[in-house]
């Protein structure tokens, strides 16, 4: 029974939200062999909302992670034979990371009070880097690339509101908190080659070190309310490593039109505490290039998020008093992509 409504807990919920991911880049050929590109992207993001009708509200009601990445990448090409080249790739990024979460606080919490919704809001900025190499034979449209992306370390700082109550007024007081966390390192290999006149095959494999993220603990940042360093709350994730495998074929119909089809498998990072399970995607895309200076691409993908079970009643071999169990079936996943390229 839901103690906040007096009605039975809801047994079904749609937690995921629709989202869009912008990316802007500008490439500059400094010499025939040296090129650099500036870009803006949003590498990390999540937004879920289970509402206050399910038992999951004691773990999290709304969760949102947003990021901004401002980066510069450069590559230098060396001749590696009569028709082939070797390329060194590298870059740096300035990143911003912001995390938000709300959850229901029960009367039996360490800070007392009645049922209420507390909110966590933290953020930080940091710098990351990437390094890689490529081998290419332009005559056969062959290119192999290996890139390492470093982890990015953050000291998230912010507040938890409405968790601690003023003993006189009964109103919530902001509690300053902090946490050390790092977004995971990754390694990605990409390969493409011509397989027939106007036909191209391509694929990629990416490993992401998600298992480095277990529990993200938030502690008091000062002595104003509770002693500095006291653990206040935590995000129990305990991810497993992520693997993304993709492959496809492309065909050039003429100088203006081309198309491609892809299949992607993204292994889920969940170990049972979250709903990030395997994703299968099937994509189709087309490219229209009316002139040498302009190109537009439209792509779509559809697939499914595989079924699974969720159980956070025991975390790190310790019973969780606010944990719950659940299961979910296969769910539809869809997306659209629109890209425009302009040359000057």
N, C-alpha and C positions, 0 to 999 in steps of 0.2 A: 504494500500500500504506500502510495506517495504521501509522505507526511506534510508536504507543502500544499497539497490540493485536496487530500482526503479521498482521492480516487485511485483505482489500481494504476500501476505503472504502465505506460505505453510499451508495447512489445515490438513495434516497428518504427523506424525513423530513417529519413533520408539525410545523411550527414554532410555529403559533399556539395560544394558550390561550383557554379560555372566561373571561369576565369579567362583572362586574356593575358598574353605575354608579349610585350613589345620588344623589338630589337632594332637598333639603328647603328649602321656602321658606314665609315667612309675610308676608302683605300687610296693610298698615294704611292705611285711608282717613282721613287727617288732617283733610281738609275735602272738600267736594263736588268740588273740582278738583285737590287735592293728595293723592297717594298714595305710599307708600314700601313697599319689600319687603326683607326680610333673607333671604339664602339661603346654603346650603352645597351645593357641587357638586365634581366631580372633572373639570376640563376637559381634562386631558392624561393619557394613559396608553397603555402598550404592555407586552406580556409575550410573549416568544418563547423557545423552547428547541430548539436543533438537536441537542443531545447531543454526545457525544465520538466518534461513529462516522462523522462526515462531515468532509470537508476544511474545511467552514465553521467548525470549532471554532477555527481559527487567527484568524478574524475576530471571532467572538463565539459563545459557547456559550449562555449565558442572558443575556437583556436584559430589564430591567424599568424602566419610568418610571412614577412615581406622583405624584399632585398632590392638593392640597386648596385650595379657594377659598372664602373667607368674604367675602361681598359685601353691599353695601347699594345698592339702586337706587331712584330717585325719579322721579316724573313730575308735570308741572304742565300742566293743560288750559286753553286759551284758546278763547273763542268765535270762530269764523271765518265767521260767517254765521248765518242763522236756524236751520239744522239741522246744521251742521258744526262741527268743532272742530280746533284745532291743538294738538299736545302736544309739550313738550320733555322729553327723557329723559336721565338721567345717573346715573352710579354709580361706586363705587370698590370694589376688592377687595384683600384681603390673601391672597397665595398662597404655598403651600409646594410646592417641587419636589424630588423625590428621584430619583436615577438609580443603577442597579446593573447591573454587567456582569461576566461571567466569560469568560475565553478561555484557550486553550492557549498556553503559552510554549514555543517550540522551543529546543534547546540552542544554536543559533547567535545567540541574542538578545544585545543589548548587555550584559545582566546575567549571562550565562553560566548554568551549571547544567544539569540534565537537564530532560526534559519535565515540566511542572507546570501547574496551573491557577491563574492569578492572578485576583484579584477587585477590581473598582473599586466604590467606594461614596461618593457625593457628595450634597450637599444644600444648599439655601439657601432664604431667604424674601424676598419682594419685594412691591411694590404696583403695581397696574394700574388703569386707569380706562376708562370708556366714555361715549360721548355720542351722542345721536341725536334724531330728530324723527319725529312721526307726524301723519297727517291722517286724520280719521275722520268718517263720516256714519252714526250709529247706526241711523237709520231703514232704511237699506239694508244694514246689517251690513258696510259698507265701511270698510276700514282699510288704510293704506299706511304702512310703517315703514322707516326707514333708520337703522342703528346702526353706529357705528365703535367697535371694540375696540382699545385701544392694545397695543403690544408690552409685555412684562414682562421687565425685565433682571435677570439673576441673576449672582452671583459664586459659582459652585459650589465648595465646599470639602469635602475628605474625604481618603480614603486609597486606595492600591493595595496590597493585601496579596499576599505570596508572589511578587512580581516580583523584588525585591532579596533576595538571600540573605546571611545572616550568614557571613562568611568563616571563622569559627571553628566554629560549630555547624552550619552548612549549612541552618539554618531561615530561613523568610521573615521579613523585617522590614517593618513598615508604612512606606510612603513617602507623605508628605503632598503632595497635589496640589491645584490649583485651575484653574478655567476660567471665562471670561466667555461667557455665552450668553443669548439672548433668545428667549422664545416669540413667535411671529409675530403681527403686527397683522392685523386682518380688517375687512371691511365686509360687512354683510348687509342685503338688501332683502327685505321681506315684504309680501305683498298678499293681501287677501281681499275678497270681495264676494258679496252675495246675487245669485243668478241666476234664481230662481223661488221661489214660496212654499215655505219650509222647505228650500231647497237653497242650498248655499254652495260657491263655488269659491275655492281658495287656492293660493298658490305662493310660492317664495322662491328667491333667488340669493345665494350667499355666496362671497366671494373671501378666501383666506387667503394671506398673504405667506410661504409656506414656502421660496421661493427665497432668502430672506435667510439661511437656514441652510445652510452649505456643510460646512466641517470644524470640528468642536468639539475643540480642542486642550487637552490636560491637561498642565500644566507643574508642575515642582517648586515647592512653596510656601515652602520654606526651604532652608537650606544644610546640614542635618543629614546627608544622604546624598549628594546631588548638588547642584551649584550652583543657587541659586534662579533660576527662569525657564527651566530646561532642559526642552525638550519631552520628555515621557515616552511618551505615546500619544495617539491621536486617534480620534474617531468620524467616519468619512468618509461623509457623507450626501448632499450636493449635490442637495437637493430641487428640484423645480419647483413653481410656485404651484399651490395647490389651488382647485378650483371645485366647489361643491355646488349642484345645481339640483333642486328638488323641486316637485311639483304634485299637486293632488288635488281631490276633491269630497266634500262632507259632506251628510247628509240627516237631518232631524229627523222621526222617526216620530210622536212624541207628546211630552207634557211630561216624560216619564221617559226615553225611549230615543232615541238618535241613533247614527249610524255614519258612518265616513269611509273612503275608499280613497286611497292615495297611491302615487306613483312617484318614486324618487329616484335621481339619478346623481351619484356622487362621483368626480371625476377623481383618479386616482392621482398621488401626489407623487414617485414613483420616477423617476429618470433612468437606471436600470439597475444601481444599486448596492444597492438594497433591493427588497423584494417588495411594496411598497405600490402596487398597480395599481388600475385603475378598479373601482368597485363599483356594481352595479345592485341596487336594493331595491324590492320591491313589498309594500306594507303594507295591513293592514285593522285597523280599531279600532272599538270600541263604547263608548258612555258610558251609564251608568245613574244617574239623578238622582231618587231616591225622594222627596226633600224639597228645599226651597230651601237648606237648610243642609248637605247632604251630596251628594257626587257621587263615583263611582268609574269609572275608565276602564281598559280592557284592550285592548292592541294587540299585534299581531304583525307581523313582517316577514320575508320570505325573498327571497333573490336569489343573486347570484354575484359572486365576486372573479375578475376576468378574468385570462387567462393572460399570461405574459410571460417574459422572459429576464433573468438576473442575471449580471453580469460585473464583478468588481472586480479583475481582473488588472492593469488600468491605472487609476490614480486621479489626476486632475488632470494628465494627460499624463506620469505617472511610473509605471514598472512596480512592481507590488506583489508582493514575494516570497511572500507568504502568500495571495494572491488566488486566486479560483476562478471557474468558470463553471457555470451551471445554467439549467434552464428549468422552468416549472411550468404546469400546465393550469388550466382554470376550476375554482374551488372553491366549495362551497356556503357561504352566509352566512345566519345566522338569528338572530332576537332576539325577546324578549318584553318588554313594558313594562306595569307596573301602577302606576296613579296614584290617589291618594285626595285629595279636597279637602273641607275642613271649614270652614264659616263660623260665626263667633261674633257 
